[in-house]
Amino acid sequence: MGLDYVDEKMRIVLGGLSGGTAPLQQRLAHACVPALWGAVHESGSIDCLPEELQQRLAQIRGRLTSAGSVDATTSQMSDFEAMKCADLLTEIALDVIILAAKMAGPHV
């Protein structure tokens, strides 16, 4: 597993955050489990990312599990806190997608 796998998972995260009418806290929890955690926990899957991206993923993971589980944490979040986490996840996901596109090179 490598960058393509992480790219795929980040696209799932974006879809989970942007789709549906559920409160942002619920969409955040559903976007993270299992897509984001799959990318983070699979053996060596994020090793393909630059250190800075790995650190940002670890930081958002810590933020989203500060109350124990993602569900417990997001259910306690204010709308503002959920929006900040969603913004950070979106930035990380877009950085991964851009990196994957650059590594793939030009398509004919």
N, CA, C and O atoms as a printed pandas DataFrame, in Angstrom:
     atom_number atom_name residue_name chain_id  residue_number  x_coord  y_coord  z_coord
0              1         N          MET        A               1    0.835   -1.171    0.000
1              2        CA          MET        A               1    0.000    0.000    0.000
2              3         C          MET        A               1    0.874    1.226    0.000
3              4         O          MET        A               1    1.951    1.253    0.595
4              5         N          GLY        A               2    0.389    2.231   -0.675
5              6        CA          GLY        A               2    1.190    3.433   -0.770
6              7         C          GLY        A               2    0.329    4.658   -0.999
7              8         O          GLY        A               2   -0.790    4.773   -0.501
8              9         N          LEU        A               3    0.894    5.559   -1.768
9             10        CA          LEU        A               3    0.257    6.841   -1.994
10            11         C          LEU        A               3   -1.109    6.691   -2.660
11            12         O          LEU        A               3   -2.036    7.425   -2.316
12            13         N          ASP        A               4   -1.258    5.773   -3.592
13            14        CA          ASP        A               4   -2.562    5.569   -4.244
14            15         C          ASP        A               4   -3.626    5.182   -3.224
15            16         O          ASP        A               4   -4.766    5.638   -3.310
16            17         N          TYR        A               5   -3.263    4.356   -2.275
17            18        CA          TYR        A               5   -4.197    3.919   -1.234
18            19         C          TYR        A               5   -4.609    5.100   -0.351
19            20         O          TYR        A               5   -5.794    5.293   -0.077
20            21         N          VAL        A               6   -3.635    5.878    0.087
21            22        CA          VAL        A               6   -3.924    7.031    0.938
22            23         C          VAL        A               6   -4.758    8.048    0.164
23            24         O          VAL        A               6   -5.685    8.641    0.716
24            25         N          ASP        A               7   -4.433    8.251   -1.109
25            26        CA          ASP        A               7   -5.197    9.149   -1.976
26            27         C          ASP        A               7   -6.660    8.700   -2.043
27            28         O          ASP        A               7   -7.571    9.515   -1.902
28            29         N          GLU        A               8   -6.871    7.427   -2.255
29            30        CA          GLU        A               8   -8.232    6.882   -2.318
30            31         C          GLU        A               8   -8.989    7.136   -1.016
31            32         O          GLU        A               8  -10.152    7.538   -1.040
32            33         N          LYS        A               9   -8.338    6.905    0.103
33            34        CA          LYS        A               9   -8.982    7.108    1.402
34            35         C          LYS        A               9   -9.291    8.586    1.649
35            36         O          LYS        A               9  -10.330    8.914    2.221
36            37         N          MET        A              10   -8.404    9.466    1.225
37            38        CA          MET        A              10   -8.641   10.901    1.411
38            39         C          MET        A              10   -9.822   11.377    0.560
39            40         O          MET        A              10  -10.570   12.264    0.971
40            41         N          ARG        A              11   -9.983   10.791   -0.610
41            42        CA          ARG        A              11  -11.146   11.120   -1.453
42            43         C          ARG        A              11  -12.438   10.664   -0.782
43            44         O          ARG        A              11  -13.465   11.336   -0.889
44            45         N          ILE        A              12  -12.392    9.534   -0.096
45            46        CA          ILE        A              12  -13.558    9.050    0.643
46            47         C          ILE        A              12  -13.870   10.003    1.802
47            48         O          ILE        A              12  -15.034   10.294    2.077
48            49         N          VAL        A              13  -12.835   10.480    2.472
49            50        CA          VAL        A              13  -13.014   11.444    3.560
50            51         C          VAL        A              13  -13.709   12.698    3.033
51            52         O          VAL        A              13  -14.660   13.186    3.645
52            53         N          LEU        A              14  -13.237   13.220    1.900
53            54        CA          LEU        A              14  -13.853   14.424    1.329
54            55         C          LEU        A              14  -15.320   14.187    0.985
55            56         O          LEU        A              14  -16.173   15.036    1.243
56            57         N          GLY        A              15  -15.601   13.039    0.408
57            58        CA          GLY        A              15  -16.981   12.708    0.079
58            59         C          GLY        A              15  -17.854   12.623    1.319
59            60         O          GLY        A              15  -18.996   13.084    1.321
60            61         N          GLY        A              16  -17.310   12.032    2.370
61            62        CA          GLY        A              16  -18.054   11.911    3.617
62            63         C          GLY        A              16  -18.324   13.250    4.275
63            64         O          GLY        A              16  -19.377   13.455    4.879
64            65         N          LEU        A              17  -17.370   14.158    4.155
65            66        CA          LEU        A              17  -17.558   15.482    4.755
66            67         C          LEU        A              17  -18.544   16.332    3.968
67            68         O          LEU        A              17  -19.308   17.104    4.547
68            69         N          SER        A              18  -18.526   16.193    2.664
69            70        CA          SER        A              18  -19.321   17.087    1.828
70            71         C          SER        A              18  -20.727   16.584    1.543
71            72         O          SER        A              18  -21.603   17.375    1.192
72            73         N          GLY        A              19  -20.959   15.292    1.685
73            74        CA          GLY        A              19  -22.261   14.746    1.319
74            75         C          GLY        A              19  -23.205   14.628    2.491
75            76         O          GLY        A              19  -22.786   14.503    3.642
76            77         N          GLY        A              20  -24.474   14.670    2.183
77            78        CA          GLY        A              20  -25.479   14.407    3.201
78            79         C          GLY        A              20  -25.961   15.641    3.933
79            80         O          GLY        A              20  -25.443   16.744    3.762
80            81         N          THR        A              21  -26.959   15.417    4.746
81            82        CA          THR        A              21  -27.567   16.512    5.496
82            83         C          THR        A              21  -27.385   16.351    7.001
83            84         O          THR        A              21  -27.913   17.148    7.776
84            85         N          ALA        A              22  -26.658   15.347    7.411
85            86        CA          ALA        A              22  -26.405   15.129    8.838
86            87         C          ALA        A              22  -25.579   16.294    9.394
87            88         O          ALA        A              22  -24.880   16.971    8.641
88            89         N          PRO        A              23  -25.655   16.524   10.681
89            90        CA          PRO        A              23  -24.818   17.559   11.292
90            91         C          PRO        A              23  -23.341   17.286   10.994
91            92         O          PRO        A              23  -22.927   16.138   10.834
92            93         N          LEU        A              24  -22.571   18.348   10.924
93            94        CA          LEU        A              24  -21.150   18.220   10.582
94            95         C          LEU        A              24  -20.433   17.270   11.533
95            96         O          LEU        A              24  -19.544   16.534   11.103
96            97         N          GLN        A              25  -20.789   17.267   12.796
97            98        CA          GLN        A              25  -20.140   16.385   13.760
98            99         C          GLN        A              25  -20.306   14.920   13.343
99           100         O          GLN        A              25  -19.358   14.140   13.431
100          101         N          GLN        A              26  -21.497   14.550   12.892
101          102        CA          GLN        A              26  -21.735   13.170   12.442
102          103         C          GLN        A              26  -20.990   12.880   11.154
103          104         O          GLN        A              26  -20.409   11.805   11.003
104          105         N          ARG        A              27  -20.999   13.821   10.228
105          106        CA          ARG        A              27  -20.283   13.610    8.963
106          107         C          ARG        A              27  -18.787   13.484    9.205
107          108         O          ARG        A              27  -18.107   12.704    8.539
108          109         N          LEU        A              28  -18.284   14.246   10.153
109          110        CA          LEU        A              28  -16.869   14.168   10.516
110          111         C          LEU        A              28  -16.540   12.783   11.054
111          112         O          LEU        A              28  -15.542   12.183   10.656
112          113         N          ALA        A              29  -17.363   12.275   11.948
113          114        CA          ALA        A              29  -17.131   10.939   12.509
114          115         C          ALA        A              29  -17.220    9.872   11.427
115          116         O          ALA        A              29  -16.378    8.975   11.377
116          117         N          HIS        A              30  -18.215    9.952   10.568
117          118        CA          HIS        A              30  -18.387    8.938    9.521
118          119         C          HIS        A              30  -17.314    9.031    8.440
119          120         O          HIS        A              30  -16.977    8.024    7.817
120          121         N          ALA        A              31  -16.774   10.227    8.212
121          122        CA          ALA        A              31  -15.701   10.386    7.225
122          123         C          ALA        A              31  -14.394    9.786    7.750
123          124         O          ALA        A              31  -13.559    9.310    6.980
124          125         N          CYS        A              32  -14.239    9.819    9.065
125          126        CA          CYS        A              32  -12.981    9.352    9.665
126          127         C          CYS        A              32  -12.928    7.855    9.856
127          128         O          CYS        A              32  -11.865    7.244    9.750
128          129         N          VAL        A              33  -14.063    7.270   10.136
129          130        CA          VAL        A              33  -14.081    5.843   10.430
130          131         C          VAL        A              33  -14.913    5.177    9.350
131          132         O          VAL        A              33  -16.099    5.494    9.261
132          133         N          PRO        A              34  -14.402    4.299    8.540
133          134        CA          PRO        A              34  -13.058    3.735    8.592
134          135         C          PRO        A              34  -12.064    4.357    7.613
135          136         O          PRO        A              34  -10.891    3.984    7.626
136          137         N          ALA        A              35  -12.501    5.300    6.758
137          138        CA          ALA        A              35  -11.629    5.789    5.682
138          139         C          ALA        A              35  -10.316    6.368    6.182
139          140         O          ALA        A              35   -9.245    5.894    5.802
140          141         N          LEU        A              36  -10.386    7.379    7.024
141          142        CA          LEU        A              36   -9.156    8.016    7.492
142          143         C          LEU        A              36   -8.346    7.068    8.353
143          144         O          LEU        A              36   -7.128    6.975    8.203
144          145         N          TRP        A              37   -9.014    6.364    9.251
145          146        CA          TRP        A              37   -8.283    5.449   10.130
146          147         C          TRP        A              37   -7.689    4.305    9.331
147          148         O          TRP        A              37   -6.634    3.782    9.689
148          149         N          GLY        A              38   -8.353    3.909    8.249
149          150        CA          GLY        A              38   -7.785    2.878    7.383
150          151         C          GLY        A              38   -6.459    3.339    6.806
151          152         O          GLY        A              38   -5.490    2.581    6.773
152          153         N          ALA        A              39   -6.418    4.575    6.356
153          154        CA          ALA        A              39   -5.186    5.117    5.783
154          155         C          ALA        A              39   -4.100    5.267    6.833
155          156         O          ALA        A              39   -2.926    5.020    6.557
156          157         N          VAL        A              40   -4.485    5.671    8.035
157          158        CA          VAL        A              40   -3.501    5.921    9.090
158          159         C          VAL        A              40   -2.993    4.628    9.716
159          160         O          VAL        A              40   -1.808    4.517   10.033
160          161         N          HIS        A              41   -3.878    3.649    9.898
161          162        CA          HIS        A              41   -3.512    2.452   10.646
162          163         C          HIS        A              41   -2.955    1.311    9.802
163          164         O          HIS        A              41   -2.266    0.440   10.334
164          165         N          GLU        A              42   -3.233    1.294    8.512
165          166        CA          GLU        A              42   -2.700    0.216    7.682
166          167         C          GLU        A              42   -1.178    0.269    7.750
167          168         O          GLU        A              42   -0.578    1.340    7.655
168          169         N          SER        A              43   -0.587   -0.851    7.908
169          170        CA          SER        A              43    0.855   -0.941    8.094
170          171         C          SER        A              43    1.618   -0.242    6.972
171          172         O          SER        A              43    1.583   -0.666    5.817
172          173         N          GLY        A              44    2.297    0.820    7.332
173          174        CA          GLY        A              44    3.157    1.514    6.385
174          175         C          GLY        A              44    2.448    2.364    5.355
175          176         O          GLY        A              44    3.104    2.925    4.477
176          177         N          SER        A              45    1.137    2.483    5.427
177          178        CA          SER        A              45    0.429    3.182    4.357
178          179         C          SER        A              45    0.742    4.671    4.288
179          180         O          SER        A              45    0.738    5.243    3.198
180          181         N          ILE        A              46    1.012    5.313    5.419
181          182        CA          ILE        A              46    1.316    6.739    5.351
182          183         C          ILE        A              46    2.813    7.029    5.292
183          184         O          ILE        A              46    3.225    8.187    5.225
184          185         N          ASP        A              47    3.622    5.975    5.317
185          186        CA          ASP        A              47    5.073    6.173    5.216
186          187         C          ASP        A              47    5.466    6.831    3.896
187          188         O          ASP        A              47    6.548    7.407    3.782
188          189         N          CYS        A              48    4.589    6.745    2.904
189          190        CA          CYS        A              48    4.864    7.331    1.597
190          191         C          CYS        A              48    4.670    8.846    1.600
191          192         O          CYS        A              48    5.053    9.525    0.647
192          193         N          LEU        A              49    4.086    9.369    2.656
193          194        CA          LEU        A              49    3.818   10.800    2.735
194          195         C          LEU        A              49    5.006   11.542    3.338
195          196         O          LEU        A              49    5.760   10.978    4.131
196          197         N          PRO        A              50    5.170   12.809    2.958
197          198        CA          PRO        A              50    6.202   13.623    3.604
198          199         C          PRO        A              50    5.935   13.705    5.108
199          200         O          PRO        A              50    4.789   13.619    5.551
200          201         N          GLU        A              51    6.989   13.869    5.870
201          202        CA          GLU        A              51    6.897   13.920    7.331
202          203         C          GLU        A              51    5.861   14.943    7.806
203          204         O          GLU        A              51    5.119   14.686    8.754
204          205         N          GLU        A              52    5.816   16.074    7.159
205          206        CA          GLU        A              52    4.890   17.134    7.555
206          207         C          GLU        A              52    3.436   16.660    7.449
207          208         O          GLU        A              52    2.630   16.947    8.334
208          209         N          LEU        A              53    3.099   15.949    6.392
209          210        CA          LEU        A              53    1.740   15.413    6.237
210          211         C          LEU        A              53    1.462   14.322    7.262
211          212         O          LEU        A              53    0.355   14.237    7.794
212          213         N          GLN        A              54    2.446   13.499    7.536
213          214        CA          GLN        A              54    2.278   12.475    8.565
214          215         C          GLN        A              54    1.995   13.115    9.923
215          216         O          GLN        A              54    1.153   12.632   10.680
216          217         N          GLN        A              55    2.697   14.198   10.224
217          218        CA          GLN        A              55    2.497   14.891   11.495
218          219         C          GLN        A              55    1.113   15.519   11.559
219          220         O          GLN        A              55    0.461   15.477   12.603
220          221         N          ARG        A              56    0.658   16.101   10.453
221          222        CA          ARG        A              56   -0.678   16.696   10.435
222          223         C          ARG        A              56   -1.758   15.633   10.599
223          224         O          ARG        A              56   -2.763   15.872   11.268
224          225         N          LEU        A              57   -1.562   14.464    9.995
225          226        CA          LEU        A              57   -2.513   13.362   10.181
226          227         C          LEU        A              57   -2.541   12.900   11.641
227          228         O          LEU        A              57   -3.607   12.630   12.194
228          229         N          ALA        A              58   -1.378   12.815   12.250
229          230        CA          ALA        A              58   -1.312   12.420   13.659
230          231         C          ALA        A              58   -1.989   13.473   14.539
231          232         O          ALA        A              58   -2.659   13.139   15.516
232          233         N          GLN        A              59   -1.807   14.737   14.186
233          234        CA          GLN        A              59   -2.396   15.831   14.952
234          235         C          GLN        A              59   -3.927   15.790   14.872
235          236         O          GLN        A              59   -4.602   15.930   15.892
236          237         N          ILE        A              60   -4.474   15.602   13.679
237          238        CA          ILE        A              60   -5.930   15.558   13.538
238          239         C          ILE        A              60   -6.489   14.295   14.196
239          240         O          ILE        A              60   -7.586   14.314   14.753
240          241         N          ARG        A              61   -5.741   13.213   14.129
241          242        CA          ARG        A              61   -6.174   11.981   14.799
242          243         C          ARG        A              61   -6.275   12.216   16.305
243          244         O          ARG        A              61   -7.251   11.811   16.936
244          245         N          GLY        A              62   -5.271   12.868   16.874
245          246        CA          GLY        A              62   -5.303   13.176   18.296
246          247         C          GLY        A              62   -6.458   14.095   18.663
247          248         O          GLY        A              62   -7.096   13.935   19.703
248          249         N          ARG        A              63   -6.705   15.033   17.814
249          250        CA          ARG        A              63   -7.795   15.981   18.056
250          251         C          ARG        A              63   -9.158   15.284   18.000
251          252         O          ARG        A              63  -10.063   15.603   18.772
252          253         N          LEU        A              64   -9.288   14.326   17.074
253          254        CA          LEU        A              64  -10.565   13.641   16.884
254          255         C          LEU        A              64  -10.799   12.494   17.863
255          256         O          LEU        A              64  -11.884   11.914   17.898
256          257         N          THR        A              65   -9.787   12.171   18.651
257          258        CA          THR        A              65   -9.948   11.097   19.644
258          259         C          THR        A              65   -9.667   11.591   21.058
259          260         O          THR        A              65   -9.420   10.788   21.958
260          261         N          SER        A              66   -9.702   12.886   21.257
261          262        CA          SER        A              66   -9.354   13.453   22.558
262          263         C          SER        A              66  -10.312   13.023   23.679
263          264         O          SER        A              66   -9.940   13.058   24.852
264          265         N          ALA        A              67  -11.533   12.621   23.330
265          266        CA          ALA        A              67  -12.492   12.146   24.335
266          267         C          ALA        A              67  -12.573   10.625   24.345
267          268         O          ALA        A              67  -13.507   10.055   24.909
268          269         N          GLY        A              68  -11.610    9.973   23.729
269          270        CA          GLY        A              68  -11.569    8.511   23.669
270          271         C          GLY        A              68  -11.805    8.006   22.267
271          272         O          GLY        A              68  -10.860    7.615   21.581
272          273         N          SER        A              69  -13.045    8.006   21.831
273          274        CA          SER        A              69  -13.365    7.554   20.471
274          275         C          SER        A              69  -13.734    8.757   19.612
275          276         O          SER        A              69  -14.009    9.843   20.124
276          277         N          VAL        A              70  -13.736    8.546   18.305
277          278        CA          VAL        A              70  -14.125    9.616   17.380
278          279         C          VAL        A              70  -15.574   10.025   17.645
279          280         O          VAL        A              70  -15.884   11.215   17.703
280          281         N          ASP        A              71  -16.463    9.038   17.805
281          282        CA          ASP        A              71  -17.872    9.359   18.061
282          283         C          ASP        A              71  -18.037   10.175   19.336
283          284         O          ASP        A              71  -18.778   11.158   19.355
284          285         N          ALA        A              72  -17.350    9.772   20.398
285          286        CA          ALA        A              72  -17.452   10.504   21.667
286          287         C          ALA        A              72  -16.922   11.924   21.507
287          288         O          ALA        A              72  -17.512   12.872   22.024
288          289         N          THR        A              73  -15.824   12.068   20.801
289          290        CA          THR        A              73  -15.221   13.388   20.626
290          291         C          THR        A              73  -16.097   14.288   19.770
291          292         O          THR        A              73  -16.388   15.422   20.153
292          293         N          THR        A              74  -16.518   13.789   18.613
293          294        CA          THR        A              74  -17.299   14.642   17.708
294          295         C          THR        A              74  -18.669   14.980   18.285
295          296         O          THR        A              74  -19.202   16.053   18.002
296          297         N          SER        A              75  -19.249   14.091   19.087
297          298        CA          SER        A              75  -20.568   14.387   19.669
298          299         C          SER        A              75  -20.479   15.509   20.696
299          300         O          SER        A              75  -21.487   16.141   21.012
300          301         N          GLN        A              76  -19.282   15.762   21.220
301          302        CA          GLN        A              76  -19.088   16.834   22.197
302          303         C          GLN        A              76  -18.638   18.144   21.554
303          304         O          GLN        A              76  -18.563   19.171   22.230
304          305         N          MET        A              77  -18.342   18.118   20.272
305          306        CA          MET        A              77  -17.816   19.302   19.588
306          307         C          MET        A              77  -18.894   20.339   19.316
307          308         O          MET        A              77  -20.040   20.016   19.004
308          309         N          SER        A              78  -18.491   21.587   19.444
309          310        CA          SER        A              78  -19.357   22.673   19.000
310          311         C          SER        A              78  -19.326   22.698   17.470
311          312         O          SER        A              78  -18.481   22.052   16.850
312          313         N          ASP        A              79  -20.232   23.430   16.880
313          314        CA          ASP        A              79  -20.229   23.563   15.422
314          315         C          ASP        A              79  -18.909   24.165   14.947
315          316         O          ASP        A              79  -18.368   23.753   13.920
316          317         N          PHE        A              80  -18.393   25.137   15.694
317          318        CA          PHE        A              80  -17.142   25.789   15.318
318          319         C          PHE        A              80  -15.975   24.799   15.363
319          320         O          PHE        A              80  -15.157   24.757   14.444
320          321         N          GLU        A              81  -15.901   24.003   16.435
321          322        CA          GLU        A              81  -14.827   23.003   16.548
322          323         C          GLU        A              81  -14.913   21.984   15.417
323          324         O          GLU        A              81  -13.896   21.605   14.837
324          325         N          ALA        A              82  -16.117   21.547   15.109
325          326        CA          ALA        A              82  -16.295   20.581   14.022
326          327         C          ALA        A              82  -15.872   21.191   12.690
327          328         O          ALA        A              82  -15.256   20.518   11.863
328          329         N          MET        A              83  -16.201   22.456   12.484
329          330        CA          MET        A              83  -15.822   23.131   11.243
330          331         C          MET        A              83  -14.298   23.246   11.135
331          332         O          MET        A              83  -13.741   23.050   10.055
332          333         N          LYS        A              84  -13.634   23.556   12.225
333          334        CA          LYS        A              84  -12.170   23.658   12.205
334          335         C          LYS        A              84  -11.535   22.300   11.879
335          336         O          LYS        A              84  -10.595   22.235   11.087
336          337         N          CYS        A              85  -12.038   21.222   12.477
337          338        CA          CYS        A              85  -11.519   19.885   12.186
338          339         C          CYS        A              85  -11.792   19.501   10.736
339          340         O          CYS        A              85  -10.929   18.933   10.068
340          341         N          ALA        A              86  -12.981   19.808   10.254
341          342        CA          ALA        A              86  -13.323   19.503    8.861
342          343         C          ALA        A              86  -12.424   20.288    7.919
343          344         O          ALA        A              86  -11.993   19.757    6.895
344          345         N          ASP        A              87  -12.135   21.538    8.244
345          346        CA          ASP        A              87  -11.226   22.347    7.423
346          347         C          ASP        A              87   -9.830   21.728    7.384
347          348         O          ASP        A              87   -9.217   21.628    6.322
348          349         N          LEU        A              88   -9.331   21.313    8.555
349          350        CA          LEU        A              88   -8.003   20.693    8.605
350          351         C          LEU        A              88   -7.962   19.390    7.806
351          352         O          LEU        A              88   -7.011   19.134    7.067
352          353         N          LEU        A              89   -8.991   18.582    7.960
353          354        CA          LEU        A              89   -9.055   17.325    7.203
354          355         C          LEU        A              89   -9.118   17.583    5.712
355          356         O          LEU        A              89   -8.487   16.872    4.930
356          357         N          THR        A              90   -9.870   18.588    5.315
357          358        CA          THR        A              90   -9.985   18.941    3.899
358          359         C          THR        A              90   -8.627   19.383    3.357
359          360         O          THR        A              90   -8.229   18.970    2.268
360          361         N          GLU        A              91   -7.926   20.211    4.103
361          362        CA          GLU        A              91   -6.591   20.660    3.682
362          363         C          GLU        A              91   -5.635   19.478    3.526
363          364         O          GLU        A              91   -4.901   19.397    2.541
364          365         N          ILE        A              92   -5.644   18.571    4.488
365          366        CA          ILE        A              92   -4.772   17.399    4.427
366          367         C          ILE        A              92   -5.136   16.543    3.225
367          368         O          ILE        A              92   -4.263   16.120    2.467
368          369         N          ALA        A              93   -6.429   16.290    3.053
369          370        CA          ALA        A              93   -6.882   15.457    1.938
370          371         C          ALA        A              93   -6.478   16.064    0.601
371          372         O          ALA        A              93   -6.000   15.353   -0.282
372          373         N          LEU        A              94   -6.666   17.366    0.447
373          374        CA          LEU        A              94   -6.296   18.012   -0.817
374          375         C          LEU        A              94   -4.782   17.966   -1.044
375          376         O          LEU        A              94   -4.332   17.779   -2.174
376          377         N          ASP        A              95   -4.000   18.134    0.016
377          378        CA          ASP        A              95   -2.543   18.035   -0.119
378          379         C          ASP        A              95   -2.123   16.629   -0.566
379          380         O          ASP        A              95   -1.221   16.479   -1.390
380          381         N          VAL        A              96   -2.780   15.607   -0.019
381          382        CA          VAL        A              96   -2.480   14.226   -0.428
382          383         C          VAL        A              96   -2.868   14.008   -1.882
383          384         O          VAL        A              96   -2.106   13.404   -2.636
384          385         N          ILE        A              97   -4.030   14.486   -2.287
385          386        CA          ILE        A              97   -4.499   14.310   -3.667
386          387         C          ILE        A              97   -3.579   15.016   -4.642
387          388         O          ILE        A              97   -3.260   14.474   -5.700
388          389         N          ILE        A              98   -3.148   16.224   -4.296
389          390        CA          ILE        A              98   -2.220   16.971   -5.161
390          391         C          ILE        A              98   -0.887   16.239   -5.256
391          392         O          ILE        A              98   -0.317   16.122   -6.341
392          393         N          LEU        A              99   -0.394   15.750   -4.134
393          394        CA          LEU        A              99    0.867   14.998   -4.132
394          395         C          LEU        A              99    0.748   13.755   -5.011
395          396         O          LEU        A              99    1.652   13.460   -5.794
396          397         N          ALA        A             100   -0.355   13.031   -4.887
397          398        CA          ALA        A             100   -0.553   11.813   -5.698
398          399         C          ALA        A             100   -0.595   12.164   -7.178
399          400         O          ALA        A             100   -0.039   11.441   -8.005
400          401         N          ALA        A             101   -1.250   13.267   -7.515
401          402        CA          ALA        A             101   -1.325   13.679   -8.921
402          403         C          ALA        A             101    0.052   14.042   -9.458
403          404         O          ALA        A             101    0.380   13.703  -10.595
404          405         N          LYS        A             102    0.853   14.717   -8.666
405          406        CA          LYS        A             102    2.212   15.083   -9.081
406          407         C          LYS        A             102    3.078   13.844   -9.276
407          408         O          LYS        A             102    3.854   13.760  -10.228
408          409         N          MET        A             103    2.936   12.885   -8.365
409          410        CA          MET        A             103    3.747   11.672   -8.439
410          411         C          MET        A             103    3.337   10.786   -9.636
411          412         O          MET        A             103    4.154   10.061  -10.203
412          413         N          ALA        A             104    2.059   10.871   -9.993
413          414        CA          ALA        A             104    1.569   10.067  -11.110
414          415         C          ALA        A             104    2.088   10.606  -12.432
415          416         O          ALA        A             104    2.177    9.864  -13.410
416          417         N          GLY        A             105    2.431   11.887  -12.475
417          418        CA          GLY        A             105    2.942   12.474  -13.695
418          419         C          GLY        A             105    1.834   12.783  -14.674
419          420         O          GLY        A             105    0.657   12.558  -14.392
420          421         N          PRO        A             106    2.220   13.304  -15.836
421          422        CA          PRO        A             106    1.209   13.669  -16.843
422          423         C          PRO        A             106    0.523   12.454  -17.422
423          424         O          PRO        A             106    1.148   11.416  -17.642
424          425         N          HIS        A             107   -0.771   12.592  -17.666
425          426        CA          HIS        A             107   -1.551   11.530  -18.288
426          427         C          HIS        A             107   -1.726   11.841  -19.762
427          428         O          HIS        A             107   -1.971   12.983  -20.149
428          429         N          VAL        A             108   -1.597   10.824  -20.562
429          430        CA          VAL        A             108   -1.726   11.015  -22.008
430          431         C          VAL        A             108   -3.154   10.773  -22.415
431          432         O          VAL        A             108   -3.486   10.881  -23.596
